């Protein structure tokens, strides 16, 4: 069985602060894929990133960065210099070649105050 | 076809009525997946369909829920005799096929928010 844990339910920061969202996963598969999605107040799911288990390079995209550590089964997400538009629920998800289903974490609600 | 289209965006039903949620996959996608997001929770897999076939419905409640993906037309998620606990956001995703080598090619729709009053 696959499992994703996002221990932080809610995070509130002031604009321009950095915020890191934790994601810990469990899987028996040696090959797997990790995802982050953003769900803004409008409700749609916005794909942010997909990471393969065999690629441990960290990634940066603008103000977003991801830290993938297989040793601790974590795939953390950092927003640098947060903005009000970053206010959303962020979901971490996991799947593998043997399972077409995505297993989602419960999500972390990020509120960025002006 | 810009993406996965779901309609309606919002649906209000009284207890005991039927709810029909529609999902048109991206052009060229023949696989559809339905997920449910209960309030304050992450998304949970419900059902996986290919054209005219249900491949996996292990996440579907045993009663009142059904899904189809006909040869022509959108995929339909049908909830009969809705109850308050069915209030949730229902998301549809599509993919061209399940590609084991390159990981998952999901594209999600914007969801249908069902409110049962």
Interface residues (C-beta under 8 A of the other chain):
Chain A: X4 X6 X33 X37 X43 X44 X45 X47 X50 X52 X91 X93 X95 X97 X98 X100 X101 X102 X103 X104 X105 X106 X107
Chain B: X33 X35 X40 X41 X42 X43 X44 X45 X48 X56 X59 X89 X91 X98 X100 X101 X103 X104 X106 X107 X108 X109 X110 X111 X113
